[in-house]
C-alpha cells in the first residue's frame, strides 16, 4: 500500500527512515506472503467460507475452478442477462410515446440490469486480483499458529455472517415482491375484490418477446423470474464475498492490536534482564509491525480489486434510488400496489448501500484502535530501551490516519458518509440551489458560515473545502439532481455563504427567523424574505 494513503504527509520522512531501518533489522521471512498459486485452500471448506465459495462457483467467479466450467457459467449468466435486457429495451422504445407507466417500469428494470451486468463483468475482469486475495487469505491462515490469534481472526470473520444472512433475506423478499406482484397481484385482487372485468396479469418486467403474452404467459414469467434471480444472486454473492474478505482484514488488524497489547509484560530486575527484556519486546514489536504492514497492503489490494466495480455500482444505485422514489410517489395516488412495489425496490437499494458501507466502517474502527492500544502499552516506562520507544512512537504517527476503503477514490465506504448522504437528500428542495440552502441551514450555523468562504473567495476567511461537510453536500445534491453540474453547486454554496453576514446581523437584531441553531427551516421562507440578496 502506498504510504501516503494511510498517514499524514508531515511524517513521511520519519516513516521512510524507520522503514529503511526495518529492512535491515525487522525482516521476517516466515511471515511474508507467498503469492504463488500453489497454496492450501482447505480453509475455504470451513463453515466460515464455504457458503461464499459455493456461491462464487455457482456464478463462475471462483478463480480456482476449472477454466472451462467458469467460462460456460459466465456465458450462461451474460447471455441470459443481455437477452432479457434487449427484450426490455425493445418494449421501452415501443411504448416511449404511448404508455408512460410501462416506460417507467421498463426503465427501472433496465437500469438495474445494466448495473448488475457491469458488476459481474468488472468482477470477473479482476479475476487475477481476486485469486491473489484468496491465496493470501489461505497463506495468512497457515502462518498464524497461536490459538488466541486464530480465534480473533475467526471471530472477526463471523461478525459479517448475521448481516450477510439478513441481506439474503431482504434480497429474497424484494425479489419475490417486486417480481411476483404484477403477475399474481391481479389474481389475488380478483378473488378479494372482484370487478366487472378480470384484472390482467403482467410480466415481472415489461419486455417484448414477439409472441402472444397471454398464451405463453407462464413460460415468459419463468424466463423473467430466472433473470431476476440471477440479478439477485449476483448482487448477494459478490457483496457477501466482499464483506467476508474485508472482515478478514479486520481480523488481521485485530491480531495486530492483540500483539501490541502483549508487548510489555516482563519485569526488569537487573541489567541482564533489561537486555533480554528489550530483545523480547523488539521481537514482539517486529511481529506486530510486520502483520500491520501486511494488513495495510491487503486492504489496498482489496480496494484495487473492487475499485471500478464499486464506482459503477454506486453511481447506478444512486440513479436508481432517485428514479424509484419518483416512480413510487407518482403512482401512489392511482396504483397503490405498483407504488408499494417501487417502495420495496427503493428500500432494497438503501439497504444495499448500507451493506457495502458496513465492512469499511468496521475496518476503519478496528484500525483506529491501534494507536490507542500503543499508547496504553506503557511504552514510556524505564524498562524499555530508547530504540524501542522510538519505534513505538513512529508507529503511533503511522496510525494517525486509519485504513479506509473507497469507491473509486471518490466516496469513502463508511457509515458516516452513508448517513450523511441519506440525511442531506432528505432535506429536499425544488431545485439544486434550494436543496443546498436547506442542507446548509440544517447543518451549519451562521456564525460558522461567516468564518468561511467558498474556495477562498475572501482572503481573511478559511476555505469551505476544508469542511468535511462539503463532500457529503456534493453527493446529496448529485443524488437529488443528477443533471446539476459543478457550477450550479458552486453558485448555490457561494450564494448561501455570501448572505451569512446578513443573516447573522438579522438574528442578532431579532429580525431574523426565530429558531435554535442546527434546526432546519423551509428555504422558501428565506428566499421570500429577501435573504438571498448581497450583504
N, C-alpha and C positions, 0 to 999 in steps of 0.2 A: 504494500500500500504506500502511496505517496505520503511522505511525512507531513507536508504542508497541509494535507487534507484533515489531519486529526490533531493539530496543535497550532497555537498562535505563532505568527511569523517571528516574533521577537525572541523566541527561544530556539530557533532553528540552528543557530551556530553552536549553542550549548549541546543540543542533541547530536549534532554531527560529530563533535569532539567525543561525546560519550559512545557513539556507535563505532567510531574508529578504534577506541579503546576496547570496546566489546568484541570486535572481530578478533583481537589478539587473545583476550583472556576469558571471554564468555562463550566460546564455541562449544556447542553440544551436538556432536554428530548423531547421537542416538535419538534426538528429538526432532531432527529435521524431517520435513515431509517429503516422502518419495513420491514423485508424480508419475511413475510408471503405471502402466495399465494392469500389470500382474499384481493384484492385491487380493486379500481375503475379504470377500463380500458377504461373509456369513452374518455380519451384524445386521444386514438388511432383511434377514429371515426372522429376526426377533419381532416381538409384538409392537415395539416402538416404531418400526419402519415398514413392516411387511404390507400393511394396508396401503400405504402411499406407493410402495414399489409396485404392487399389483395394479394399482390404478394407472401408473405410468406405463406399464407393459400393455395395459388394455388399449390405450390410445396411441401406442407406438412411440413413446418418448423415453422408454428405458434404454439408456445408451449401451448397456452390456448385453442386450438381446441380439439374436441373430439378425444381420442386416436385411435379409430377405423378408423376414417377418415384419420388421419395423417398416420397411418400405410399403408392403401390402397394407398394413394397418393405416399408415398415413395417407395412402392413396384413397382408401375407403372413406376416411374422415373428410378429406378435402373434396372428393367427388360428391359426396352426399351434401356437404355444406354449399358448395358452389352451384350445384344444380338447383337446389332449393332457392338460393339467392337469385338465380336467373329467373325462375318462375315468379318470384315475388316482384322483381323489377319489371317484368312484362306487365303484370297486373297493375303495378303502380303507374306505369305510363298510360295504360288503357283508361284508368279511372281519374287521371290527373285533372281533367276539366269537367268531370261528371259527378263524382261522389267523394266529397271531402273526407267523410268518415273512413272509407276504405283506403284512401290515400294516406291518412294518418296512421292507420293500423299497419299498412304495408311499410311506411317509413320507419316506424318504431322497430319492426322486426328486421328490416334491412340494416339499420344502424347496429342493432345488437349482433346480427350475424357477421357483419364486417369486423366489428371489434373482436369477436370470437376467432374468426379466421386469422386476423392479424396476430392475436395472442398465440395461437397454435403455431403459425409459421415462424414468428420470431423466437419461439421457444425451441423448436427443433433445429433452427439455424444456429442456435447457440449450443448445439449438442456437445461439441468438444469441451466447452467450459463446464457444462453440466456433468460430463463424465469425469472431469478433473475434480469437481466439487465432491462427487460421491467417492472417488478414490481417496481424497484427502480425509473424508469422514471416516472411512474404513481404517486408514493408517493411524489417524489420531486416536481412535478407539483402541487399536492394538498397542499404541505407545503408552497409554495410561494404564498403569498396573495397580495403583493404590485403590483400595476398595472404597474409601470415602470419596475420592475424586470421581470414580466411576459412578457412584450414587448421585453425586452432584450433577454430573453430565446427564444421567438418565432422568433425574427429577426435572431438570430444565426442559428436556425434550417432551416429557409428559405434560408440561404446562400447556402445550398447544393442543393436546388431544380433545379436551372438552369443547373448546371453541371451534375446532375443526368439525367435530360431530354436530354441534349446533348449526354450523354453516351448511353442512349437508342437509340437515332437516329443513332449514329455511329455503335452500335451493330446491329441494323436492317439493315443498309446499307451494313455492312460487311457480314451479313448472306445472304442477297439476292444476293450480288455479288459473294461471294465465292461458294455458293451452286448452283446458277442458271446458271452461266457462262458455266460450262461443259455440261449442259443439253440443254439450249436454245441458247447458243452462236453459235453452228454449224447451227441451223435452221436459225438464222438471217443472218449468213455469206453465207448460200446457196442462200438467196434471194439477198443480196447486191453484193456478188462476187461469182457467181456460178462456179463450176469446172466441169470436165468431169464426176466425180462421186460425189454422195451425201456424205457430211460430216456426220460422225457417231456421234450420241448423246451419252453422257456418264452420268453415275450416279454422284450425288454430291460427293460421296466418293467411291473409288474403294472397292467393297465388293463382296464376293462370296455367293450368295443366293441359289445356286444349282437349279436354274430354268433358262428358256430362258429369257435373259435380254431384247431382242427386243420385245418379245411378252408381257411381263409383265412390260414394262418399266415404265409406269406411276404409277403403284402400288408400284414398288420398289422406284421410285422417291419420292412418297408421304411418304413412310417409312423413307427414308433418310432425307427429309425435316423436318419431325416431330422430329427426333433425333437432327438435327442441331438447331431446335427451342428450344428444351429442353436445349441444351448446352448454347445457347444464354440467355435463360430465367434464368437459374441457376446462371450464372455469373452476370447478371444485377441485379437480385433481391437480392442476397446475398450481393453484393458490395454496392448497394444503401442503404440497411438497415444498413450496417456497417457505411457508411458515415453519415446517419441520427443519429445514436447513438453517434458517435464521436462528431458531431456538437451539440448535446445536452450537452455533456461535455464542449464544447467550450462556450455554453451559460451559464453554471454554473460558469465557470471561469469569464465570463463577468459580472455576477452578483456580484461575489467577488470584482472585480475591481470597480464596481459601489458603493458597500457598503464602500469600503476603501476611495473612493473619497468624501464621505459624513460623514466621521468620525468626522472631526473637522469643525464645522460651528457655534459654540456657543461663545459668548463673555463673558469674565470674568470681573466683576466689584467689587466683594467682595469675602471674604474668603468663605462665604456660597455658593455663586455661583461657586466658584472654586471647592468645593467638589461635588456639583451637576453636574457640567460640566464633571468632570473626571469620575463620575459614569456613565453618559450617554455615554462618549467616551468608557469606558470599556465595556458597554453593546453592543454598535455597533461593537466594535472590536471583541468581543466574537462571535457575529453572523457571521462576515466575516471569522474568523478563522475556525469556525465550518463548514461552507459551503465549504471553501477551502479544508479542510480535506476530506469532502465527495467527492468533485470533484476528488481529487487525488486517493482516494480509488476506485471510479467509473472508472477512466482511467485504473487503474491496473486490475480491473475486465474485462474490455474490452480486454486488451492485453492477459490476461489469457484465455479468451474465444476463441479468434481468433489466438492464437499463432501458433498452429500446422497447422491450415488452411493456414495461410499466408506463412509459411516457405515452405510448399509443393507447393503451387501455384506459389510463386516467383521462385522457382527452375525450375518448369515445364515451366513457361513463358520465363525465360532466355534461357533455352534449345531450346524452340520453336522459339524464336527470331533468334538465330543463324541458326537454321535449315531452317526457311523460307527465311532468307536473302540469304543463299547459294542457295536454290532452285530457288529463283527469278532471281539471277544473272545467274545461269546455263541455265535457259530456255529463257533468254532474247533474244538470237540470233536466235532461231529457232521456238519459240512459244510465241509470244508476249501476246496473250490472257491469256495463263497459267501463264506467268510471272506477268502480271497485277494482276491476282488472288492472287499470292503469296505476292505481294507488299501490297495488301489490308489487308491480314492477318497480315503481319509484322507491318503495321501502327496501326492496331487494338490492337495488343499486347503492343506496346509502349504506346498507349493511356490508356490501362488498367493499366499499371504500374503507369502512371501519375495520374490516378483517385484514386488509392489506396494510393498514396503518399500525395495527397492534403489534406485530413482530418487531418493527422498527422501534416502537416505543419501549418494548421490553429490553431490546439491545441497548438503547440509549440509557435507560435506568440502571441496568446492570454495569455498564462500563463507567457510569458516573460514580459507582460505589468504590472504585479502585482508589481514587485519591483520598477518600475518607478513611479507607482501610489502612493506607500507607501512613496517614497522619497519626492514627491511633496505635501504631505498632511500637511506639516509644523509641523512634529512631534517634531521638535526641539524647538518650541516656549515655552514661560514661562508659558502658561496657562495649560500645560499638566503635570501630575504627573510623577515622575521618574519611577514608575512601568509600566505605560502605554508606556512611551518611550522605556523602556527595552523590552517590549512585541513587539512593532513595529520593533525594531532593530533585534530581533531574527527572526521575520517573514521575514524580508528582507534577512537575511542569509539563511533561509529555501528556499527562492525563487531564490537563485543564479543559481540553476540548474533547468530550466523549465521542465515541464512534456513533455514526448515524447513517441511515440508508436514505437514498433519494430516488425520485422518479425522473431520470434523465438529467439530474443535477438541478432541476427547476423547483421541485416540491419535495420537502423533507417528509418522509413517511413516518409520522408520529401522530399521537392523539391530539397534540396541541394544534397542529395545522388542520387536522380533520375537523375538530370542533370549531376552530376559528372560521374556516371556510363556510361551514354549515350555518354558523351564527350570523355571519355578515350577510349571507344570501337571504336569510330570513327577515332582514330589515326591510327589504322591498323598496320599490320606487318605480315610477312610470318610465324613467329613462336613466341613462348612465349617471348623469350629474346628481339626480335626486337620490339614487342609491348611495353614491359616495357621501352626500351630505348626511343621510340617515345613519350610515355606518360611523362617520366621524363624530357626530353628535352623541351617538350611543357609547363610544369608546374613549373619547378624549375630551378633557375639559378645555375651556377657552384659555385658562392660564397656561396649560401646556402648549396649546396651539400657537399662542402668542410668542413662544420662545423658539419656534422652529419655522423654517421656510422651505418650500419645495425646491429641491436641487439647488440650495443655497442662493436663491434669487436675491436675498437681502443679506449682505455680508455679516452683520453682527450676530445673526441667528445661526443656529445649528441646522444641519441638513435633515430634512424629513426622512430621507432614505435610511438614516441611522436607526429609526424606529423599526422594530420587528413587525409592527402592525402593518406597515406598508405592503409587505409581501402578501399577507393574508387579504388585505383590501383588494389588491390587484386580482387575486384568484377569485374573490367573491364577485367582483364586477364582471370578469370574464365569464364566470359561471352563469350569471343572470342575463348578461347581454353579450353573447358571443361576437356580435358584429362591432362592438365598441373597440376602437383602436387605441393605441397608447396615447395619442394626442388628446383624445376625448377624456381619458382618465386623468392625464396630467392637468388639463384645463379645469376639470372638476375639483381636483385636490387643491390646485392653486387658488381657485375662486374661494374655496372654503377657508384656506389659510389666510388669504388677504383680508377677509372680513372678521378675523378673530379679534382684532383690537376693537372694532366697532361693537361686537357682541359683548366683549369684556366690559367696556365702558357702560353699555346699557344695563348689564347685570349689576354693576356696581351702583348705578344710579337708581336701580329699581324699576327701570322702564322695560327691561327685557323680560322674556318669559320666565315665570316662577317655576323653577324645577331644581331638583337636587342634582349634584354632579353625577355624571355617568348614567343619567336617566334618559332613555330615548324620547324624542318628541317627533311629531309629524313634520316632515320637511316642507309641506305645502304652506303651513302657517308661517314658517320662517321666510319663505320666498315672498308671500303676500305682504309681510310686514316690511319688506324692502331691505332685508339683511344681506342681500347679495350685492348691494352697491359698494363702491370703493370706499374705504375709510378716509 
